Amino acid sequence: DIPELMNECEVVVGKPGPGVVSEAMLCKLPIMLHCPTYHHIMPQEKSVIRWVEENRVGLVFKHGSELRKVSPKDVAFMKISIETNIVPNRAVFELADLVERFVVDPPRRESQEVERIKLDFITRMIQKDPLSSYGSDEGRDTGS
């Protein structure tokens, strides 16, 4: 069971895939991403690497020997970044609420109401999805 194993960890070491990074963020663990060559990875992995570095929730390394340089202070800083910068993703619950709104109280003026609800839903998902590269910068340290 992944969450159970992660509860025993201080950090997660893995490839720069969106799944492993999402699991690490849900468990509030810093992530160390192994990336021997940046040019031979998939596009979604490049955006994950960029997100991890921009949000200071982990680091990227080419060789395992680089991990020896990571101090407990570095890990503590990454944990603070996770606590302060990462907004929990509640999309699955908000989707259920949206579906219920359509079932219980269908829109009367369908075209305008549906468009407004769609836009509201999409806006909320973009603002709350911690892995979205198009999300709001509110609450994030963008380094500028």
Secondary structure, 3 states (H helix, E strand, C coil): CHHHHHCCCCCEEECCCHHHHHHHHHCCCCEEEECCCHHHCCHHHHHHHHHHHHHCCEEEECCHHHHHHCCHHHHHHHHHHHHHHCCCCCHHHHHHHHHHHHHHCCCCCHHHHHHHHHHHHHHHHHHHCCCCCCCCCCCCCCCC
